[in-house]
Amino acid sequence: MKISGVSLIVLAVFCCRRLAAICPPGWQEFGESCYAGLPGKPWSKANLTCTELQATLAVPNSKAENYYIWGFFEPRVDMWLGCSDLDMDGNWTCLFGGESSGFQNWGINQPDGNKGEGKPVCACTTGSKTWDDRPCGKGYRAVCKRPVRHPGFCLETGRDGRLIAPSV
């Protein structure tokens, strides 16, 4: 059987594109990101651990990603998200590690500033798949998120299937 030049290029592009998406060992791939779970710890320690892993605390950018993160642990548990009002009470900022889609999934009447206690609060996903704000010192599990790594040695294709020039 003889393989044509075009077939060889298509095969190489397909294989390299699939191999080019690399997550670190122990991380899981979903979309264009890699995810790793952390044991229970306060928000600031979870955030620091993610930073040390060259990642950020996960913040979902879509409903599908929100469900993926919510289902990361069995049984389903509350877990930290990368949003807080630590800089200014009531002013929420998120650690997106990329562009935000503006997706939010706050529960009814949330965020509520932990019912007006005036202490900094951080976002977590709850058993109902919605977001809530809780005191940042509580020990919840967390999920770190980082982009999928694409090594530069493979050919890449754009969304239209055509070859694209390698990034420099």
Phi, psi and omega per residue, in radians:
M1 nan 2.309 -3.107
K2 -1.829 2.294 3.126
I3 -1.729 2.212 3.131
S4 -1.307 2.813 3.121
G5 -1.029 -0.697 3.136
V6 -1.147 -0.751 3.125
S7 -1.085 -0.694 3.125
L8 -1.115 -0.732 3.118
I9 -1.137 -0.777 3.133
V10 -1.058 -0.785 3.116
L11 -1.083 -0.785 -3.136
A12 -1.097 -0.761 3.139
V13 -1.111 -0.804 -3.139
F14 -1.057 -0.851 -3.109
C15 -1.133 -0.800 -3.121
C16 -1.150 -0.685 3.139
R17 -1.081 -0.738 3.133
R18 -1.215 -0.754 -3.136
L19 -1.241 -0.417 -3.061
A20 -1.234 -0.391 3.117
A21 -1.443 1.837 -3.042
I22 -2.140 2.203 2.989
C23 -1.888 2.612 3.095
P24 -1.059 2.730 3.094
P25 -0.954 2.362 3.135
G26 1.523 -0.135 3.102
W27 -1.656 2.712 3.123
Q28 -1.955 2.483 3.136
E29 -1.682 2.365 3.008
F30 -2.531 2.085 -3.092
G31 1.097 -2.282 -3.124
E32 -1.776 0.387 -3.116
S33 -2.286 2.782 3.058
C34 -1.962 2.532 -3.072
Y35 -2.306 2.485 3.050
A36 -2.429 2.431 -3.132
G37 -1.552 2.596 3.094
L38 -2.099 2.588 3.051
P39 -1.224 2.985 -3.102
G40 -1.057 2.288 3.079
K41 -2.873 2.836 3.097
P42 -1.057 2.755 -3.075
W43 -0.960 -0.822 -3.079
S44 -1.106 -0.645 3.102
K45 -1.250 -0.651 3.072
A46 -1.121 -0.738 3.114
N47 -1.081 -0.779 3.125
L48 -1.101 -0.744 3.125
T49 -1.070 -0.772 3.101
C50 -1.073 -0.759 3.120
T51 -1.038 -0.742 3.116
E52 -1.108 -0.444 3.114
L53 -1.598 0.219 -3.112
Q54 1.025 0.778 -3.109
A55 -2.478 -3.109 3.024
T56 -2.249 2.817 2.976
L57 -1.051 2.368 -3.056
A58 -1.117 2.422 2.983
V59 -2.305 1.987 -3.112
P60 -1.093 2.447 3.077
N61 -1.872 0.068 3.131
S62 -2.788 2.893 3.092
K63 -1.089 -0.721 3.139
A64 -1.086 -0.749 3.122
E65 -1.195 -0.647 3.085
N66 -1.023 -0.800 3.127
Y67 -1.156 -0.663 3.114
Y68 -1.069 -0.857 -3.133
I69 -1.123 -0.743 -3.141
W70 -1.041 -0.622 -3.113
G71 -1.569 0.188 -3.052
F72 -1.117 -0.619 -3.109
F73 -1.964 2.525 2.994
E74 -2.035 2.273 -0.130
P75 -1.205 2.871 3.139
R76 -1.065 2.273 -3.108
V77 -2.324 2.797 2.996
D78 -1.184 2.427 3.106
M79 -2.555 2.607 -3.090
W80 -1.135 2.519 2.945
L81 -1.981 2.864 -3.076
G82 -1.448 0.730 3.104
C83 -2.224 2.490 3.116
S84 -2.721 2.959 2.979
D85 -2.042 0.598 -3.100
L86 -1.089 -0.620 -3.100
D87 -1.260 -0.689 3.118
M88 -2.680 2.210 -3.112
D89 -0.928 2.178 3.110
G90 1.514 -0.152 3.128
N91 -1.825 1.732 -3.036
W92 -1.405 2.285 3.022
T93 -2.205 2.623 -3.115
C94 -2.205 2.598 -3.128
L95 -1.677 1.439 -2.938
F96 -1.340 -0.448 -3.105
G97 1.006 0.581 -3.093
G98 2.641 -3.011 -3.118
E99 -1.335 2.420 3.104
S100 -1.584 2.503 3.059
S101 -1.513 -0.128 -3.058
G102 1.483 0.056 -3.141
F103 -1.118 2.339 3.023
Q104 -2.432 2.627 -3.123
N105 -2.427 0.800 3.131
W106 -1.118 2.492 3.042
G107 -1.212 3.038 3.127
I108 -1.033 2.310 -3.134
N109 1.063 0.481 3.095
Q110 -2.058 2.647 -0.105
P111 -1.297 2.560 -3.110
D112 -2.050 0.262 3.122
G113 1.122 0.539 -3.087
N114 0.945 0.809 3.104
K115 1.083 0.634 3.006
G116 1.334 0.374 -3.139
E117 -1.239 -0.242 3.087
G118 1.367 0.057 3.097
K119 -1.620 2.653 3.084
P120 -1.026 2.484 3.134
V121 -2.253 2.736 -3.121
C122 -2.217 2.708 -3.077
A123 -1.494 2.510 3.011
C124 -2.434 2.745 3.025
T125 -1.636 2.498 -3.012
T126 -1.955 3.091 3.112
G127 -1.045 -0.323 3.124
S128 -1.649 0.187 3.139
K129 1.249 0.086 3.120
T130 -1.771 2.987 -3.128
W131 -1.712 2.588 3.112
D132 -2.427 2.822 3.034
D133 -1.911 2.378 -3.077
R134 -2.387 2.776 3.059
P135 -0.995 2.290 -3.023
C136 -1.122 -0.320 -3.095
G137 -1.432 -0.136 3.125
K138 -1.205 2.697 -3.128
G139 -1.714 1.697 3.078
Y140 -2.012 2.766 3.003
R141 -1.190 2.925 -3.140
A142 -2.621 2.876 3.074
V143 -2.204 2.219 3.053
C144 -1.585 2.599 -3.117
K145 -2.333 2.371 3.053
R146 -2.532 2.732 -3.136
P147 -1.158 2.606 2.993
V148 -1.120 2.393 3.130
R149 -1.535 2.349 3.092
H150 -2.055 1.735 3.115
P151 -1.039 2.611 -3.060
G152 -1.458 0.064 -3.057
F153 -1.529 -0.111 -3.108
C154 -1.827 2.750 2.990
L155 -1.260 2.544 3.106
E156 -2.153 2.659 3.073
T157 -2.020 2.600 3.056
G158 -1.443 -3.115 -3.137
R159 -1.073 -0.449 3.141
D160 -1.500 0.007 3.107
G161 1.549 -0.053 3.130
R162 -1.493 2.639 3.085
L163 -1.114 2.472 3.075
I164 -2.090 2.725 -3.133
A165 -1.196 2.479 3.118
P166 -1.138 2.576 3.089
S167 -1.246 2.506 3.114
V168 -1.797 nan nan
